[in-house]
Amino acid sequence: MTEPKQRLPGTTYFVTGVCERHEFRLKPSEETNAAFAVAMMEAAERHGIEVIAVCQMSSHYHSVVHDRYGFLSEYLRDFHGVMGRYGSTRDGVINCKFWSSQDSDTVALGDIASIIEKVAYTLANPTKDFIVERPEDWIGVRTRVADIGTGRGSIHRRPKRFFDDEGQVSEVVMVSSELPHEIADVIGLETFRKRIAKRVERYVAEAQAEVRAGTAKFLGVEKAKRLSVWHASNRPKGRGAGREAEARRRVAAADKGRLGAMLDALVAFREQHRAAWLLLRQGLAAVVFPSGTWVAWRYYGAQRAASKSANPTLEAGPVAAPS
């Protein structure tokens, strides 16, 4: 079986959703942006997910979200499910995967510095990926620095295609940015936002310097809009292989001590989960899986230990190095 995922309440995640074969099936348009916003925000409200920041690119999206109740998997199931079915309807295809299971990731963030880094990475992505000179020039769904933590964001009307006028989906949604009190109480909204803005500008300056040096160039919005939804971007370089490399893609923290503790906890969870899974397969009904177990609990009716909040004692340390 694949490595089990632990979903503990109170965890903040860096989420990356990638289209199958890195195709441009999220290519921004008024309708696609609206479908993306509706699918994401309806699922977030349903499962208690607080969206801190998001950026929808053509072949993928990044977001930083806070999982208040441990329902991240349900959120992604509903969000990706609706968006995938919308994409199939829009493109007139059947039995065609929309999302890549191999390249999509959820990374638990263990301190405020890593959250700041991943929010900045998310917001700077249109420039980091050499699409536009400034992130605000991008036309996909994207959180503005000024909107972080304000409960405000871009407003989108439910598309007429695919979505049922008489269904339960909201006619209008706002891609609002929330800041969990666990973060706000430690660093404060203004300081949090200022540090993100500073890091975004560093990303922008680095990309623009590469363009001036002639080692890269910006694609531009108009060229991006002309590309087909079946256009595929270059796949990123390999991120390593093996259990250790895979585990390190599941957690992140700027503080090395905190990162080490998170890796140890993840390894312990997987060992306990495997032991419980083997007992369950033997037919033992009273098996208790470790807290945060999702698949065995959700689909096989297994018991799991009571969850404790994953929220660590957050410290406003230095911004993490670029990932």
N, C-alpha and C positions, 0 to 999 in steps of 0.2 A: 504494500500500500504506500501511497505518498506520505511524506512527512506531515504529521498532524499539525494543525494550527491552533494556537491558544488564543482565546478571546476573553480577556479579563476586563471587567468594567473599569472605566476611568483611564483607559489607555488612549494616547494620541498617536495617530498613524500617518505616515507618508504613503499615499496610495498612488500607484501607477497602473493605469489601464491601457493596454496596447492592442491595437487592431490586429487581427490575424494577418500574418505575412507583412506587417507594417504598412498595410494599404491605407489609403487616405479616406477611409469611410467616415471619419469625423470631420472631414473638410468643412470649415465654417460656411454657413449660409444662414439667412434669417430663420428658415425652417429647421435646419439641423441644430442650430444653436438652441432654438426653443425646445426641441425634443430632448436635447441633452439636459437642459435646465429643468424641464418638467420631470423627466425620469429621475434625475439626481435628487431634487429637492423633495419630491413626493416620497421617495424611499427614505430620505434623511428624516423627515418628519415622522414617518411611520415607525422608525426604529430608534429614535432618540439620538441621532447622529448630529453633531454640531460641526458645520463646515467652517473652517477657519479661512481657507484659501483654496482656489481652484484655477486651473488654466487648461482649456480645451484646445489642443493642437489639431493637426489634420490626421495624424496617424496614431495619436495617443493623447492621454490627458494625465495631469498630475493634480493631486489635491492633498491637503493636510486636514484631517478630520479628527474630532474627539468622540470616542465611543463611550457614551455615558453609561450604558447598561450592558455592554458586552454583546451587542447584536451586529457587529460589523459584517459578519458573513451574510446575515439576512439582508442587510442593507445593500451589499454588493450584488447578491442574487437578484433582488428586485430591480435595482438601478440598471445593471448590465443586461438583465433579461428584457426589460422594456426597451432599452436602447437598441439591443440586438434585433428584436422583432420589428421595431420601427425601421432600422436600416435595411432589413430584408424586404419590407414592404416598399420602401422608397426606391430601392435598387432593382426590384422585380426579380428576386432570387429566392430559392428555397434550398434547404440543406447546405447553406453556405455560412461557415462560422464568421461571426463578427469580431469576437474578442480572442486574443491569443492567451491561452492558459499558461504557456511557457514563459512569456515575457512580462506578464502582469505581476505586480508585487504589492505586498502590504508590509511596511516596516514599522515596528513599534519604536517610538521615540522616547528616550529615557530622561532627557533633561531639557531645560528651556533653550539652551544654546543650540541643541540639535533641532528643536522645533523652529527656531528663528532661521536657521540655515535652510531647512527644507521649505519653509514658507517663501523665503527669498528665491530659492531655486525654482520653485513653482511659478512665481510671478515674473521672473526674468527669463523664463523658458523661450518665449518667442525670439528673444535676442540671442540667448545662449545657443539656440539651434540655428542661428544665422538666417532667420526669416525676415525680420524687420530690424531697423536700427534702434528703435525704442520699443519696449514692451507694450506701451499704451497704443502703439500703432496697429497692434494685432486685432483681428476682427472676431476671434473666437470668444467663447464665454471665459471671462477672466476677472478675478478679484482685483480691485484697485487697492493700492497701499492705503489710500485715504479712507477706504471703507472697512478696513480690518477691525473687527470687534465692535462695529457700530450697529449691527443688525440690518445694514443696508447693502444694496448691490444692484446689479442689472435686473431689469424687469422683462419678462418674456410671456407672450401669449401662446396658449396651447395650440399646436399646429392642427389644421383641419384634417390633414392626412393621418391615417392610422388611429388617432385618438378618438374615442367615442364621445360625441357631443352630450350624450345622456349618461355618460359614465361618471365615476367618482373622482376623476382627475380634475384638479383645479383649472379653471379657465385661464388664470394669470398666476405666475409664480415669480418670486424674487429670489435671486441667488444671493441670499444674505450671508454676511460674514459674522460669525459668533466667536467670542473669546471666552473659553471656559474660566470659571472663577479660580480654578487651581493655578492658572497661569497669571491671570490679572492680579490676584492677591499677592503674588511674589514680585512681579516685575512692573506692573502697572501698564495700562493700555498705551499711553503716550510713549513710554520708553520702549515698549515692545515694538510699536509701529516705527519709531525712529531707527531702531537697530535693523529692522527689516529693510527700510528704505535705504539705509547706508549700504547694506550688503547687496541689494539689488543694483545699486549704482556701480558697485565694484564689478559685478558680473557684466553689466553693460559696457563699462570701460574696457574690460578685458576682451570682449568680443569685438568692439570697435577698433581696438589696437591691432587685433589680428587682421581685420579687413584693411586697415591702413598699411599694414606690413605686406599685404598681397598674398597672405596664406589662406584667406577665406574671403567670401563675399556674401552679401545678403541677397536672398532670393527675391524678396519684395512681395507685397500683398497681391498685386495683380497677377503675377506669375503663379503664385500659390492657388489663387482662385481658378485659374485656367486648367490646372491639373485634374485629371479624372479621379473619381473616388477609388478606382482600381489601380492608380499609380502607387507604387511601393517605394518607401524611402529605404535608404541603406540601413541594414541591421547594425546595431551598435556592436562594438567589440565584446568578445566573451568576458564574462565576469567571474571566471574561475569555475571549478567543478569540485565535486565531492561534498561530503556532509558538512565539513567545517565552513567551506565557502558559502554553501547554501544557508547555513545558520546565520552567518554574518550579514546576509541580505535580509534577515528578518528583524534585526534590532539595530539601533543606532543611538549613540550618546557621545557628546563631546568629551565628557569626563571619562578617562580610561578605567577608573575604578567602577564607575556606574556601568560602563559597557561590559566589563568583565562579569559583574554580578548578573546582568541581563542574560549574557551568554550561558552562564552557569545555570540560571533558572530555566532557560529554554532547554538545555540538555537534560536537566532533571525532569522537566515536564515530559519530554519525549520518551525518556526511559520508563517513567511511570505509566505513560499512555500505552506504550508497547506491551508492558507486562499485563496491564488490565485488558488490552485487546486480545492477547493470547488466551487469557482466562475466559473471556467472553466467547471466543470461538470454541472453547471446550464445552460450552453450554452452562457455565456457572452464572446464574441469574443475579446473584448478589454482588457482582463486581462493582466497585466504585472507581470511576475514572478521576484523574486529577482535575482541579478547578480550571475552568476555561476551556474544557473539552467541548467541541461543537458537533462534529459529524456523528460520533457514536451516540451522543446524547440526543441530537435532533432527529436522526434517521433510524437509529436502532433501539431507542428507548432506554439507553444505558443510564445508570445513575452517575452523578458527578459530585465531587466535593463542593461545598459552598464556596462561591467566589469571593475573594477579597479584592478591594480596589488595587489596581496596578500602579496607581499614581505614586511616584516616589516623592521624597522631599526635594522639590525642584529648586535649583539654584540658578541664578542669572549669571552664569559663567561666560567665558569668551565664546564668540561665535565659532562653530566647528569649521574645520578645513573643508574646502569644496569637495564634494563627493564625485 
